[in-house]
Amino acid sequence: MARILIIDDDDALRGIIVKSLTFAGHQVQQTDDGRKGVAMFRADPTELVITDMVMPGQEGMETIKILHKEYPDLKIIAMSGGLEGSELYLELTKRLGAAYTLTKPFTLQQLKEAIEIVMGTQPPPAAGGK
């Protein structure tokens, strides 16, 4: 199982993700802001970072940009939704270093599949994968 850092300012969603991934056997750290997330990662690196795009403080794009520059092999999943332009934000994150994107709302099963794909434990989908 993987060591994962979740960065999302939505306490309820972050809590559900943390509980689900912990139950699945992952070691999970969490924070509500990109700046805090970068600091946490530098202090105790994880194998995977899952970050929201729109957050107060430091947003996901800046977080991905910093982490990818400092740790080019780090696996990152970007997630966003509910706002106009979310798809564009997510597409841009791939150029900044995100390995996979998820559009909110997504199911816990979709999240688990994304983690498996990014971590290399499941082959990518034949068509329509992100």
N, CA, C and O atoms as a Tinker XYZ file with bonds, in Angstrom:
   520  protein
     1  N      0.834000   -1.193000    0.000000    73     2
     2  CA     0.000000    0.000000    0.000000    64     1     3
     3  C      0.870000    1.246000    0.000000    63     2     4     5
     4  O      2.059000    1.185000    0.315000    81     3
     5  N      0.278000    2.360000   -0.351000    73     3     6
     6  CA     1.037000    3.587000   -0.558000    64     5     7
     7  C      0.937000    4.544000    0.628000    63     6     8     9
     8  O      0.000000    4.497000    1.425000    81     7
     9  N      1.940000    5.408000    0.708000    73     7    10
    10  CA     1.894000    6.557000    1.622000    64     9    11
    11  C      1.377000    7.720000    0.791000    63    10    12    13
    12  O      1.949000    8.049000   -0.248000    81    11
    13  N      0.290000    8.346000    1.250000    73    11    14
    14  CA    -0.425000    9.344000    0.452000    64    13    15
    15  C     -0.638000   10.606000    1.271000    63    14    16    17
    16  O     -0.951000   10.543000    2.461000    81    15
    17  N     -0.465000   11.760000    0.619000    73    15    18
    18  CA    -0.792000   13.061000    1.208000    64    17    19
    19  C     -2.005000   13.612000    0.480000    63    18    20    21
    20  O     -1.992000   13.754000   -0.743000    81    19
    21  N     -3.060000   13.926000    1.236000    73    19    22
    22  CA    -4.279000   14.519000    0.695000    64    21    23
    23  C     -4.284000   15.999000    1.041000    63    22    24    25
    24  O     -4.126000   16.369000    2.204000    81    23
    25  N     -4.468000   16.857000    0.020000    73    23    26
    26  CA    -4.546000   18.300000    0.234000    64    25    27
    27  C     -5.890000   18.770000   -0.317000    63    26    28    29
    28  O     -6.103000   18.756000   -1.530000    81    27
    29  N     -6.784000   19.181000    0.557000    73    27    30
    30  CA    -8.105000   19.663000    0.138000    64    29    31
    31  C     -8.692000   20.484000    1.272000    63    30    32    33
    32  O     -8.635000   20.078000    2.433000    81    31
    33  N     -9.255000   21.637000    0.941000    73    31    34
    34  CA    -9.828000   22.511000    1.965000    64    33    35
    35  C    -11.237000   22.104000    2.374000    63    34    36    37
    36  O    -11.777000   22.655000    3.333000    81    35
    37  N    -11.844000   21.156000    1.674000    73    35    38
    38  CA   -13.173000   20.666000    2.025000    64    37    39
    39  C    -13.007000   19.589000    3.098000    63    38    40    41
    40  O    -12.667000   18.445000    2.799000    81    39
    41  N    -13.249000   19.973000    4.347000    73    39    42
    42  CA   -13.022000   19.065000    5.477000    64    41    43
    43  C    -13.806000   17.765000    5.345000    63    42    44    45
    44  O    -13.276000   16.691000    5.630000    81    43
    45  N    -15.062000   17.850000    4.917000    73    43    46
    46  CA   -15.902000   16.658000    4.824000    64    45    47
    47  C    -15.365000   15.697000    3.762000    63    46    48    49
    48  O    -15.211000   14.504000    4.021000    81    47
    49  N    -15.085000   16.215000    2.583000    73    47    50
    50  CA   -14.567000   15.359000    1.511000    64    49    51
    51  C    -13.210000   14.779000    1.887000    63    50    52    53
    52  O    -12.963000   13.590000    1.690000    81    51
    53  N    -12.340000   15.611000    2.423000    73    51    54
    54  CA   -11.014000   15.142000    2.830000    64    53    55
    55  C    -11.140000   14.026000    3.868000    63    54    56    57
    56  O    -10.420000   13.029000    3.809000    81    55
    57  N    -12.048000   14.202000    4.804000    73    55    58
    58  CA   -12.255000   13.185000    5.836000    64    57    59
    59  C    -12.723000   11.865000    5.259000    63    58    60    61
    60  O    -12.257000   10.806000    5.680000    81    59
    61  N    -13.638000   11.911000    4.301000    73    59    62
    62  CA   -14.131000   10.687000    3.662000    64    61    63
    63  C    -12.999000    9.997000    2.903000    63    62    64    65
    64  O    -12.842000    8.778000    2.982000    81    63
    65  N    -12.217000   10.777000    2.175000    73    63    66
    66  CA   -11.101000   10.211000    1.410000    64    65    67
    67  C    -10.089000    9.572000    2.361000    63    66    68    69
    68  O     -9.636000    8.450000    2.130000    81    67
    69  N     -9.740000   10.281000    3.420000    73    67    70
    70  CA    -8.758000    9.765000    4.377000    64    69    71
    71  C     -9.250000    8.456000    4.997000    63    70    72    73
    72  O     -8.499000    7.483000    5.065000    81    71
    73  N    -10.496000    8.427000    5.446000    73    71    74
    74  CA   -11.036000    7.211000    6.065000    64    73    75
    75  C    -11.052000    6.051000    5.074000    63    74    76    77
    76  O    -10.676000    4.930000    5.417000    81    75
    77  N    -11.486000    6.322000    3.853000    73    75    78
    78  CA   -11.564000    5.271000    2.849000    64    77    79
    79  C    -10.191000    4.710000    2.506000    63    78    80    81
    80  O    -10.016000    3.494000    2.425000    81    79
    81  N     -9.225000    5.587000    2.307000    73    79    82
    82  CA    -7.888000    5.131000    1.936000    64    81    83
    83  C     -7.178000    4.447000    3.104000    63    82    84    85
    84  O     -6.424000    3.495000    2.904000    81    83
    85  N     -7.417000    4.929000    4.309000    73    83    86
    86  CA    -6.848000    4.286000    5.492000    64    85    87
    87  C     -7.432000    2.883000    5.644000    63    86    88    89
    88  O     -6.707000    1.927000    5.923000    81    87
    89  N     -8.735000    2.769000    5.461000    73    87    90
    90  CA    -9.403000    1.468000    5.542000    64    89    91
    91  C     -8.851000    0.505000    4.488000    63    90    92    93
    92  O     -8.769000   -0.701000    4.721000    81    91
    93  N     -8.471000    1.053000    3.320000    73    91    94
    94  CA    -7.917000    0.228000    2.242000    64    93    95
    95  C     -6.459000   -0.154000    2.492000    63    94    96    97
    96  O     -5.871000   -0.905000    1.714000    81    95
    97  N     -5.873000    0.363000    3.578000    73    95    98
    98  CA    -4.523000   -0.030000    3.946000    64    97    99
    99  C     -3.431000    0.981000    3.655000    63    98   100   101
   100  O     -2.255000    0.717000    3.910000    81    99
   101  N     -3.807000    2.136000    3.123000    73    99   102
   102  CA    -2.817000    3.175000    2.843000    64   101   103
   103  C     -2.480000    3.948000    4.113000    63   102   104   105
   104  O     -3.294000    4.035000    5.033000    81   103
   105  N     -1.276000    4.505000    4.155000    73   103   106
   106  CA    -0.902000    5.437000    5.220000    64   105   107
   107  C     -1.195000    6.828000    4.671000    63   106   108   109
   108  O     -0.661000    7.215000    3.632000    81   107
   109  N     -2.036000    7.572000    5.364000    73   107   110
   110  CA    -2.523000    8.835000    4.815000    64   109   111
   111  C     -2.222000    9.999000    5.744000    63   110   112   113
   112  O     -2.480000    9.949000    6.946000    81   111
   113  N     -1.666000   11.050000    5.149000    73   111   114
   114  CA    -1.495000   12.335000    5.824000    64   113   115
   115  C     -2.467000   13.300000    5.159000    63   114   116   117
   116  O     -2.921000   13.057000    4.041000    81   115
   117  N     -2.787000   14.398000    5.845000    73   115   118
   118  CA    -3.750000   15.336000    5.277000    64   117   119
   119  C     -3.503000   16.751000    5.738000    63   118   120   121
   120  O     -2.959000   16.998000    6.815000    81   119
   121  N     -3.924000   17.684000    4.880000    73   119   122
   122  CA    -3.911000   19.100000    5.226000    64   121   123
   123  C     -4.919000   19.824000    4.346000    63   122   124   125
   124  O     -5.435000   19.262000    3.380000    81   123
   125  N     -5.196000   21.088000    4.693000    73   123   126
   126  CA    -6.243000   21.837000    4.007000    64   125   127
   127  C     -5.732000   22.953000    3.101000    63   126   128   129
   128  O     -6.525000   23.764000    2.622000    81   127
   129  N     -4.420000   23.010000    2.856000    73   127   130
   130  CA    -3.855000   24.130000    2.096000    64   129   131
   131  C     -2.590000   23.672000    1.377000    63   130   132   133
   132  O     -1.807000   22.890000    1.916000    81   131
   133  N     -2.398000   24.164000    0.164000    73   131   134
   134  CA    -1.240000   23.779000   -0.622000    64   133   135
   135  C      0.091000   24.126000    0.018000    63   134   136   137
   136  O      1.037000   23.339000   -0.039000    81   135
   137  N      0.168000   25.281000    0.618000    73   135   138
   138  CA     1.424000   25.700000    1.267000    64   137   139
   139  C      1.787000   24.733000    2.398000    63   138   140   141
   140  O      2.936000   24.312000    2.530000    81   139
   141  N      0.786000   24.392000    3.204000    73   139   142
   142  CA     1.005000   23.422000    4.283000    64   141   143
   143  C      1.362000   22.054000    3.704000    63   142   144   145
   144  O      2.199000   21.337000    4.251000    81   143
   145  N      0.718000   21.704000    2.594000    73   143   146
   146  CA     0.979000   20.425000    1.958000    64   145   147
   147  C      2.414000   20.297000    1.472000    63   146   148   149
   148  O      3.047000   19.257000    1.656000    81   147
   149  N      2.928000   21.360000    0.850000    73   147   150
   150  CA     4.321000   21.345000    0.391000    64   149   151
   151  C      5.255000   21.197000    1.590000    63   150   152   153
   152  O      6.212000   20.425000    1.538000    81   151
   153  N      4.986000   21.928000    2.660000    73   151   154
   154  CA     5.822000   21.840000    3.862000    64   153   155
   155  C      5.762000   20.435000    4.459000    63   154   156   157
   156  O      6.789000   19.889000    4.859000    81   155
   157  N      4.575000   19.853000    4.521000    73   155   158
   158  CA     4.428000   18.496000    5.049000    64   157   159
   159  C      5.200000   17.502000    4.192000    63   158   160   161
   160  O      5.878000   16.614000    4.711000    81   159
   161  N      5.090000   17.659000    2.871000    73   159   162
   162  CA     5.778000   16.736000    1.979000    64   161   163
   163  C      7.292000   16.847000    2.137000    63   162   164   165
   164  O      7.986000   15.832000    2.184000    81   163
   165  N      7.803000   18.062000    2.218000    73   163   166
   166  CA     9.248000   18.251000    2.388000    64   165   167
   167  C      9.736000   17.612000    3.685000    63   166   168   169
   168  O     10.831000   17.051000    3.730000    81   167
   169  N      8.923000   17.699000    4.740000    73   167   170
   170  CA     9.312000   17.153000    6.042000    64   169   171
   171  C      9.196000   15.634000    6.097000    63   170   172   173
   172  O      9.971000   14.974000    6.790000    81   171
   173  N      8.233000   15.080000    5.371000    73   171   174
   174  CA     7.980000   13.641000    5.418000    64   173   175
   175  C      7.381000   13.207000    4.074000    63   174   176   177
   176  O      6.164000   13.064000    3.965000    81   175
   177  N      8.218000   12.996000    3.053000    73   175   178
   178  CA     7.725000   12.691000    1.708000    64   177   179
   179  C      6.838000   11.443000    1.652000    63   178   180   181
   180  O      7.046000   10.475000    2.383000    81   179
   181  N      5.861000   11.498000    0.778000    73   179   182
   182  CA     4.967000   10.371000    0.520000    64   181   183
   183  C      5.181000    9.903000   -0.919000    63   182   184   185
   184  O      5.895000   10.545000   -1.689000    81   183
   185  N      4.565000    8.792000   -1.270000    73   183   186
   186  CA     4.684000    8.260000   -2.632000    64   185   187
   187  C      3.727000    8.945000   -3.596000    63   186   188   189
   188  O      3.963000    8.968000   -4.804000    81   187
   189  N      2.647000    9.504000   -3.060000    73   187   190
   190  CA     1.587000   10.077000   -3.881000    64   189   191
   191  C      1.004000   11.289000   -3.180000    63   190   192   193
   192  O      0.836000   11.299000   -1.961000    81   191
   193  N      0.697000   12.317000   -3.974000    73   191   194
   194  CA    -0.022000   13.487000   -3.470000    64   193   195
   195  C     -1.316000   13.606000   -4.264000    63   194   196   197
   196  O     -1.315000   13.541000   -5.494000    81   195
   197  N     -2.412000   13.781000   -3.547000    73   195   198
   198  CA    -3.709000   14.040000   -4.177000    64   197   199
   199  C     -4.127000   15.427000   -3.718000    63   198   200   201
   200  O     -4.322000   15.667000   -2.527000    81   199
   201  N     -4.262000   16.339000   -4.678000    73   199   202
   202  CA    -4.552000   17.726000   -4.300000    64   201   203
   203  C     -5.740000   18.287000   -5.052000    63   202   204   205
   204  O     -5.954000   17.999000   -6.230000    81   203
   205  N     -6.503000   19.092000   -4.342000    73   203   206
   206  CA    -7.576000   19.870000   -4.934000    64   205   207
   207  C     -6.945000   21.034000   -5.690000    63   206   208   209
   208  O     -5.794000   21.388000   -5.435000    81   207
   209  N     -7.678000   21.619000   -6.598000    73   207   210
   210  CA    -7.170000   22.744000   -7.370000    64   209   211
   211  C     -7.506000   24.091000   -6.742000    63   210   212   213
   212  O     -6.653000   24.974000   -6.656000    81   211
   213  N     -8.744000   24.243000   -6.306000    73   211   214
   214  CA    -9.202000   25.549000   -5.812000    64   213   215
   215  C     -9.256000   25.512000   -4.289000    63   214   216   217
   216  O    -10.104000   24.853000   -3.689000    81   215
   217  N     -8.316000   26.249000   -3.685000    73   215   218
   218  CA    -8.234000   26.319000   -2.225000    64   217   219
   219  C     -7.789000   27.727000   -1.836000    63   218   220   221
   220  O     -7.091000   28.392000   -2.602000    81   219
   221  N     -8.190000   28.181000   -0.648000    73   219   222
   222  CA    -7.631000   29.444000   -0.170000    64   221   223
   223  C     -6.146000   29.258000    0.121000    63   222   224   225
   224  O     -5.679000   28.132000    0.298000    81   223
   225  N     -5.429000   30.329000    0.168000    73   223   226
   226  CA    -3.985000   30.200000    0.383000    64   225   227
   227  C     -3.335000   29.808000   -0.924000    63   226   228   229
   228  O     -3.510000   30.482000   -1.939000    81   227
   229  N     -2.598000   28.737000   -0.905000    73   227   230
   230  CA    -1.916000   28.269000   -2.115000    64   229   231
   231  C     -2.780000   27.242000   -2.835000    63   230   232   233
   232  O     -3.126000   26.204000   -2.270000    81   231
   233  N     -3.124000   27.535000   -4.076000    73   231   234
   234  CA    -3.972000   26.651000   -4.863000    64   233   235
   235  C     -3.204000   25.441000   -5.377000    63   234   236   237
   236  O     -1.980000   25.363000   -5.274000    81   235
   237  N     -3.951000   24.512000   -5.928000    73   235   238
   238  CA    -3.390000   23.266000   -6.408000    64   237   239
   239  C     -2.376000   23.409000   -7.528000    63   238   240   241
   240  O     -1.371000   22.698000   -7.547000    81   239
   241  N     -2.626000   24.321000   -8.464000    73   239   242
   242  CA    -1.678000   24.479000   -9.573000    64   241   243
   243  C     -0.302000   24.870000   -9.077000    63   242   244   245
   244  O      0.700000   24.301000   -9.511000    81   243
   245  N     -0.243000   25.823000   -8.183000    73   243   246
   246  CA     1.041000   26.248000   -7.627000    64   245   247
   247  C      1.675000   25.119000   -6.820000    63   246   248   249
   248  O      2.889000   24.918000   -6.869000    81   247
   249  N      0.857000   24.394000   -6.088000    73   247   250
   250  CA     1.339000   23.262000   -5.302000    64   249   251
   251  C      1.965000   22.202000   -6.205000    63   250   252   253
   252  O      3.059000   21.711000   -5.929000    81   251
   253  N      1.267000   21.853000   -7.283000    73   251   254
   254  CA     1.788000   20.863000   -8.231000    64   253   255
   255  C      3.074000   21.363000   -8.880000    63   254   256   257
   256  O      4.042000   20.615000   -9.020000    81   255
   257  N      3.073000   22.624000   -9.270000    73   255   258
   258  CA     4.259000   23.209000   -9.913000    64   257   259
   259  C      5.488000   23.103000   -9.006000    63   258   260   261
   260  O      6.560000   22.700000   -9.456000    81   259
   261  N      5.333000   23.459000   -7.751000    73   259   262
   262  CA     6.444000   23.414000   -6.788000    64   261   263
   263  C      6.896000   21.975000   -6.553000    63   262   264   265
   264  O      8.085000   21.666000   -6.635000    81   263
   265  N      5.939000   21.101000   -6.262000    73   263   266
   266  CA     6.296000   19.717000   -5.960000    64   265   267
   267  C      6.938000   19.017000   -7.153000    63   266   268   269
   268  O      7.910000   18.278000   -6.993000    81   267
   269  N      6.398000   19.247000   -8.347000    73   267   270
   270  CA     6.954000   18.585000   -9.529000    64   269   271
   271  C      8.362000   19.102000   -9.846000    63   270   272   273
   272  O      9.223000   18.339000  -10.286000    81   271
   273  N      8.588000   20.384000   -9.622000    73   271   274
   274  CA     9.925000   20.946000   -9.868000    64   273   275
   275  C     10.952000   20.348000   -8.899000    63   274   276   277
   276  O     12.060000   19.992000   -9.301000    81   275
   277  N     10.578000   20.245000   -7.633000    73   275   278
   278  CA    11.501000   19.735000   -6.619000    64   277   279
   279  C     11.604000   18.211000   -6.614000    63   278   280   281
   280  O     12.647000   17.658000   -6.267000    81   279
   281  N     10.532000   17.541000   -6.995000    73   279   282
   282  CA    10.467000   16.079000   -6.948000    64   281   283
   283  C      9.852000   15.582000   -8.261000    63   282   284   285
   284  O      8.690000   15.177000   -8.278000    81   283
   285  N     10.610000   15.606000   -9.352000    73   283   286
   286  CA    10.042000   15.297000  -10.673000    64   285   287
   287  C      9.431000   13.904000  -10.808000    63   286   288   289
   288  O      8.596000   13.693000  -11.687000    81   287
   289  N      9.818000   12.961000   -9.975000    73   287   290
   290  CA     9.260000   11.606000  -10.058000    64   289   291
   291  C      8.040000   11.397000   -9.160000    63   290   292   293
   292  O      7.453000   10.315000   -9.154000    81   291
   293  N      7.662000   12.420000   -8.409000    73   291   294
   294  CA     6.512000   12.310000   -7.516000    64   293   295
   295  C      5.235000   12.094000   -8.320000    63   294   296   297
   296  O      5.010000   12.754000   -9.334000    81   295
   297  N      4.417000   11.180000   -7.866000    73   295   298
   298  CA     3.122000   10.920000   -8.498000    64   297   299
   299  C      2.086000   11.842000   -7.866000    63   298   300   301
   300  O      1.966000   11.928000   -6.644000    81   299
   301  N      1.335000   12.535000   -8.737000    73   299   302
   302  CA     0.350000   13.515000   -8.270000    64   301   303
   303  C     -0.971000   13.268000   -8.989000    63   302   304   305
   304  O     -1.011000   13.072000  -10.204000    81   303
   305  N     -2.052000   13.282000   -8.208000    73   303   306
   306  CA    -3.408000   13.262000   -8.759000    64   305   307
   307  C     -4.046000   14.607000   -8.419000    63   306   308   309
   308  O     -4.076000   15.018000   -7.259000    81   307
   309  N     -4.560000   15.291000   -9.454000    73   307   310
   310  CA    -5.247000   16.564000   -9.258000    64   309   311
   311  C     -6.749000   16.328000   -9.320000    63   310   312   313
   312  O     -7.231000   15.540000  -10.133000    81   311
   313  N     -7.488000   17.022000   -8.448000    73   311   314
   314  CA    -8.946000   16.895000   -8.460000    64   313   315
   315  C     -9.583000   18.265000   -8.358000    63   314   316   317
   316  O     -9.091000   19.154000   -7.662000    81   315
   317  N    -10.697000   18.415000   -9.073000    73   315   318
   318  CA   -11.418000   19.681000   -9.027000    64   317   319
   319  C    -12.810000   19.463000   -9.587000    63   318   320   321
   320  O    -13.082000   18.456000  -10.239000    81   319
   321  N    -13.671000   20.403000   -9.329000    73   319   322
   322  CA   -15.015000   20.316000   -9.874000    64   321   323
   323  C    -15.934000   21.341000   -9.273000    63   322   324   325
   324  O    -15.620000   22.000000   -8.281000    81   323
   325  N    -17.075000   21.455000   -9.902000    73   323   326
   326  CA   -18.095000   22.337000   -9.371000    64   325   327
   327  C    -17.926000   23.797000   -9.758000    63   326   328   329
   328  O    -18.789000   24.622000   -9.458000    81   327
   329  N    -16.832000   24.121000  -10.415000    73   327   330
   330  CA   -16.607000   25.504000  -10.822000    64   329   331
   331  C    -16.461000   25.578000  -12.333000    63   330   332   333
   332  O    -15.971000   24.641000  -12.964000    81   331
   333  N    -16.878000   26.666000  -12.896000    73   331   334
   334  CA   -16.690000   26.851000  -14.331000    64   333   335
   335  C    -15.198000   26.833000  -14.638000    63   334   336   337
   336  O    -14.413000   27.515000  -13.979000    81   335
   337  N    -14.822000   26.064000  -15.622000    73   335   338
   338  CA   -13.423000   25.983000  -16.003000    64   337   339
   339  C    -12.644000   24.884000  -15.303000    63   338   340   341
   340  O    -11.434000   24.782000  -15.500000    81   339
   341  N    -13.302000   24.048000  -14.485000    73   339   342
   342  CA   -12.602000   22.985000  -13.760000    64   341   343
   343  C    -11.862000   22.050000  -14.710000    63   342   344   345
   344  O    -10.730000   21.649000  -14.440000    81   343
   345  N    -12.505000   21.706000  -15.824000    73   343   346
   346  CA   -11.869000   20.800000  -16.789000    64   345   347
   347  C    -10.587000   21.421000  -17.339000    63   346   348   349
   348  O     -9.590000   20.723000  -17.520000    81   347
   349  N    -10.606000   22.718000  -17.605000    73   347   350
   350  CA    -9.419000   23.407000  -18.116000    64   349   351
   351  C     -8.314000   23.391000  -17.063000    63   350   352   353
   352  O     -7.158000   23.110000  -17.380000    81   351
   353  N     -8.664000   23.690000  -15.816000    73   351   354
   354  CA    -7.682000   23.628000  -14.735000    64   353   355
   355  C     -7.027000   22.257000  -14.682000    63   354   356   357
   356  O     -5.805000   22.141000  -14.592000    81   355
   357  N     -7.859000   21.219000  -14.739000    73   355   358
   358  CA    -7.329000   19.864000  -14.638000    64   357   359
   359  C     -6.433000   19.523000  -15.822000    63   358   360   361
   360  O     -5.406000   18.865000  -15.656000    81   359
   361  N     -6.812000   19.962000  -17.004000    73   359   362
   362  CA    -5.977000   19.701000  -18.177000    64   361   363
   363  C     -4.622000   20.395000  -18.035000    63   362   364   365
   364  O     -3.593000   19.827000  -18.401000    81   363
   365  N     -4.616000   21.601000  -17.514000    73   363   366
   366  CA    -3.365000   22.336000  -17.315000    64   365   367
   367  C     -2.475000   21.665000  -16.271000    63   366   368   369
   368  O     -1.250000   21.744000  -16.358000    81   367
   369  N     -3.078000   21.014000  -15.295000    73   367   370
   370  CA    -2.271000   20.363000  -14.259000    64   369   371
   371  C     -1.404000   19.249000  -14.837000    63   370   372   373
   372  O     -0.323000   18.972000  -14.318000    81   371
   373  N     -1.869000   18.616000  -15.900000    73   371   374
   374  CA    -1.061000   17.567000  -16.539000    64   373   375
   375  C      0.234000   18.152000  -17.086000    63   374   376   377
   376  O      1.282000   17.509000  -17.037000    81   375
   377  N      0.160000   19.354000  -17.597000    73   375   378
   378  CA     1.358000   20.023000  -18.126000    64   377   379
   379  C      2.309000   20.424000  -17.003000    63   378   380   381
   380  O      3.512000   20.574000  -17.220000    81   379
   381  N      1.768000   20.593000  -15.813000    73   379   382
   382  CA     2.592000   20.985000  -14.673000    64   381   383
   383  C      3.149000   19.786000  -13.907000    63   382   384   385
   384  O      4.015000   19.951000  -13.048000    81   383
   385  N      2.658000   18.577000  -14.212000    73   383   386
   386  CA     3.216000   17.404000  -13.554000    64   385   387
   387  C      2.227000   16.424000  -12.961000    63   386   388   389
   388  O      2.644000   15.393000  -12.433000    81   387
   389  N      0.927000   16.703000  -13.024000    73   387   390
   390  CA    -0.042000   15.736000  -12.499000    64   389   391
   391  C     -0.090000   14.514000  -13.406000    63   390   392   393
   392  O     -0.111000   14.640000  -14.630000    81   391
   393  N     -0.106000   13.341000  -12.803000    73   391   394
   394  CA    -0.148000   12.095000  -13.566000    64   393   395
   395  C     -1.581000   11.708000  -13.938000    63   394   396   397
   396  O     -1.797000   10.956000  -14.888000    81   395
   397  N     -2.550000   12.221000  -13.193000    73   395   398
   398  CA    -3.940000   11.813000  -13.385000    64   397   399
   399  C     -4.831000   12.923000  -12.850000    63   398   400   401
   400  O     -4.439000   13.661000  -11.946000    81   399
   401  N     -6.028000   13.039000  -13.410000    73   399   402
   402  CA    -6.978000   14.031000  -12.911000    64   401   403
   403  C     -8.321000   13.371000  -12.621000    63   402   404   405
   404  O     -8.713000   12.399000  -13.267000    81   403
   405  N     -9.007000   13.923000  -11.640000    73   403   406
   406  CA   -10.352000   13.479000  -11.283000    64   405   407
   407  C    -11.268000   14.692000  -11.218000    63   406   408   409
   408  O    -10.933000   15.706000  -10.606000    81   407
   409  N    -12.421000   14.576000  -11.851000    73   407   410
   410  CA   -13.416000   15.635000  -11.808000    64   409   411
   411  C    -14.415000   15.324000  -10.698000    63   410   412   413
   412  O    -15.006000   14.245000  -10.666000    81   411
   413  N    -14.599000   16.285000   -9.786000    73   411   414
   414  CA   -15.588000   16.118000   -8.717000    64   413   415
   415  C    -16.981000   16.329000   -9.303000    63   414   416   417
   416  O    -17.141000   17.174000  -10.184000    81   415
   417  N    -17.973000   15.607000   -8.855000    73   415   418
   418  CA   -17.869000   14.541000   -7.863000    64   417   419
   419  C    -17.359000   13.256000   -8.520000    63   418   420   421
   420  O    -17.628000   12.985000   -9.690000    81   419
   421  N    -16.625000   12.486000   -7.744000    73   419   422
   422  CA   -16.152000   11.185000   -8.194000    64   421   423
   423  C    -16.464000   10.182000   -7.087000    63   422   424   425
   424  O    -16.684000   10.555000   -5.935000    81   423
   425  N    -16.477000    8.922000   -7.454000    73   423   426
   426  CA   -16.757000    7.884000   -6.459000    64   425   427
   427  C    -15.445000    7.459000   -5.797000    63   426   428   429
   428  O    -14.360000    7.694000   -6.330000    81   427
   429  N    -15.564000    6.839000   -4.647000    73   427   430
   430  CA   -14.377000    6.307000   -3.982000    64   429   431
   431  C    -13.736000    5.218000   -4.834000    63   430   432   433
   432  O    -12.517000    5.051000   -4.814000    81   431
   433  N    -14.544000    4.482000   -5.575000    73   431   434
   434  CA   -14.003000    3.463000   -6.475000    64   433   435
   435  C    -13.172000    4.117000   -7.587000    63   434   436   437
   436  O    -12.105000    3.613000   -7.938000    81   435
   437  N    -13.649000    5.225000   -8.136000    73   435   438
   438  CA   -12.876000    5.941000   -9.163000    64   437   439
   439  C    -11.556000    6.439000   -8.590000    63   438   440   441
   440  O    -10.527000    6.394000   -9.265000    81   439
   441  N    -11.580000    6.914000   -7.349000    73   439   442
   442  CA   -10.349000    7.373000   -6.707000    64   441   443
   443  C     -9.383000    6.203000   -6.523000    63   442   444   445
   444  O     -8.195000    6.321000   -6.822000    81   443
   445  N     -9.890000    5.091000   -6.037000    73   443   446
   446  CA    -9.028000    3.919000   -5.837000    64   445   447
   447  C     -8.431000    3.436000   -7.146000    63   446   448   449
   448  O     -7.261000    3.054000   -7.188000    81   447
   449  N     -9.222000    3.446000   -8.222000    73   447   450
   450  CA    -8.708000    3.049000   -9.533000    64   449   451
   451  C     -7.637000    4.021000  -10.018000    63   450   452   453
   452  O     -6.628000    3.601000  -10.584000    81   451
   453  N     -7.851000    5.321000   -9.799000    73   451   454
   454  CA    -6.851000    6.322000  -10.192000    64   453   455
   455  C     -5.535000    6.079000   -9.458000    63   454   456   457
   456  O     -4.460000    6.165000  -10.051000    81   455
   457  N     -5.628000    5.776000   -8.168000    73   455   458
   458  CA    -4.424000    5.491000   -7.374000    64   457   459
   459  C     -3.709000    4.260000   -7.921000    63   458   460   461
   460  O     -2.485000    4.260000   -8.056000    81   459
   461  N     -4.462000    3.222000   -8.233000    73   459   462
   462  CA    -3.855000    2.002000   -8.773000    64   461   463
   463  C     -3.168000    2.265000  -10.107000    63   462   464   465
   464  O     -2.081000    1.746000  -10.358000    81   463
   465  N     -3.796000    3.067000  -10.961000    73   463   466
   466  CA    -3.201000    3.394000  -12.261000    64   465   467
   467  C     -1.912000    4.188000  -12.062000    63   466   468   469
   468  O     -0.880000    3.860000  -12.649000    81   467
   469  N     -1.971000    5.226000  -11.241000    73   467   470
   470  CA    -0.810000    6.091000  -11.024000    64   469   471
   471  C      0.327000    5.338000  -10.349000    63   470   472   473
   472  O      1.497000    5.552000  -10.667000    81   471
   473  N     -0.016000    4.464000   -9.425000    73   471   474
   474  CA     1.007000    3.704000   -8.702000    64   473   475
   475  C      1.500000    2.494000   -9.499000    63   474   476   477
   476  O      2.436000    1.810000   -9.086000    81   475
   477  N      0.865000    2.238000  -10.636000    73   475   478
   478  CA     1.315000    1.152000  -11.498000    64   477   479
   479  C      0.827000   -0.219000  -11.105000    63   478   480   481
   480  O      1.404000   -1.222000  -11.524000    81   479
   481  N     -0.230000   -0.286000  -10.304000    73   479   482
   482  CA    -0.753000   -1.585000   -9.892000    64   481   483
   483  C     -1.983000   -1.995000  -10.697000    63   482   484   485
   484  O     -2.547000   -3.065000  -10.468000    81   483
   485  N     -2.402000   -1.144000  -11.641000    73   483   486
   486  CA    -3.521000   -1.466000  -12.540000    64   485   487
   487  C     -3.196000   -0.861000  -13.884000    63   486   488   489
   488  O     -2.708000    0.268000  -13.940000    81   487
   489  N     -3.450000   -1.573000  -14.980000    73   487   490
   490  CA    -3.196000   -0.992000  -16.287000    64   489   491
   491  C     -4.163000    0.162000  -16.561000    63   490   492   493
   492  O     -5.297000    0.142000  -16.082000    81   491
   493  N     -3.726000    1.163000  -17.325000    73   491   494
   494  CA    -4.623000    2.268000  -17.650000    64   493   495
   495  C     -5.788000    1.800000  -18.500000    63   494   496   497
   496  O     -5.672000    0.791000  -19.196000    81   495
   497  N     -6.920000    2.514000  -18.461000    73   495   498
   498  CA    -8.075000    2.129000  -19.268000    64   497   499
   499  C     -7.747000    2.239000  -20.757000    63   498   500   501
   500  O     -6.917000    3.057000  -21.153000    81   499
   501  N     -8.393000    1.421000  -21.577000    73   499   502
   502  CA    -8.128000    1.387000  -23.007000    64   501   503
   503  C     -8.508000    2.701000  -23.679000    63   502   504   505
   504  O     -7.796000    3.171000  -24.566000    81   503
   505  N     -9.611000    3.289000  -23.268000    73   503   506
   506  CA   -10.067000    4.546000  -23.882000    64   505   507
   507  C    -10.739000    5.391000  -22.830000    63   506   508   509
   508  O    -11.359000    4.871000  -21.903000    81   507
   509  N    -10.618000    6.690000  -22.974000    73   507   510
   510  CA   -11.305000    7.616000  -22.090000    64   509   511
   511  C    -10.632000    7.849000  -20.771000    63   510   512   513
   512  O    -11.200000    8.530000  -19.916000    81   511
   513  N     -9.425000    7.309000  -20.554000    73   511   514
   514  CA    -8.722000    7.528000  -19.306000    64   513   515
   515  C     -8.208000    8.930000  -19.199000    63   514   516   517
   516  O     -8.020000    9.613000  -20.206000    81   515
   517  N     -7.984000    9.351000  -18.020000    73   515   518
   518  CA    -7.521000   10.711000  -17.809000    64   517   519
   519  C     -6.116000   10.634000  -17.346000    63   518   520
   520  O     -5.491000   11.665000  -17.095000    81   519
